[in-house]
Amino acid sequence: MFSADGARCPGGRAFLGGSFNPPHIGHFRLAIEIREALGDRISVLSLLPCANPPHKEAAGLLPFELRARMVESVTRRLPGIDCDRCESLRRGPSYTWDTLRALRDAHPDEALFFILGSQDFEMLDSWYYGSRLPELCHLIVVPRARAADAVVSATVRRLWPEAAAIPPLFPDGVSFHICGPTSGQERQTFGLVHFLHIPWLPISASDIRRRWLAGLNTDFLLPETVADILHEQASEVLKHWQTTEHKHADNATQRTA
């Protein structure tokens, strides 16, 4: 399925997952930066709203349809970027492994790139089949700071001791070819892991939810179309956000009391 230079071939697809609760400027700026960095190696970068996040509380999560609609209100104006609703087609927890298996089946001859931050990458072995993701795709890891390089490289060595360093795909980055144990006479080879240094916008969805509930200004944190949909669907948004955010505030008060 993979070759050492497979990620350099044009026509692949990239995927950036998230709860998008709500989708904010940081999400879309990250998507644009990665889309431009990958260039003609991909035909499209898709944002993947998570239907049922296995590691997040569901009580404060807006309905999938509403989150996907907000994402699409922005991506329809971004060339080469779209929204993929595939996780809404499955029941149960939305495990990345299952999603990527479905995407691999749907696009058997294309290079697939899955994007994640350095913090998630460090915890990949706690995910459902997390350390096996390179069997299905290439990984693009976006460190939050230069200091993360050594940590991320150490994570590669910890998760995949047989990994081999290769010439970097991106300037100032590092790349690895993930290899598995020898099977018979041949060593198993999987996808590539690339580190991509791009600017991070430190925007928090939970902070946006807090500001929105308090009636504070969210300009330049949310795209206008997303803000408009939140206003239009205010009663639905309140139903999901209000109780959860108040509970978090109460918990914080109890911890400091």
Beta strands, then each sheet from edge to edge (+ up, - down):
strand 1: 12-18
strand 2: 42-49
strand 3: 81-83
strand 4: 112-117
strand 5: 138-142
strand 6: 164-166
strand 7: 175-183
strand 8: 186-195
sheet 1: 3+ 2+ 1+ 4+ 5+ 8+ 7- 6+
end
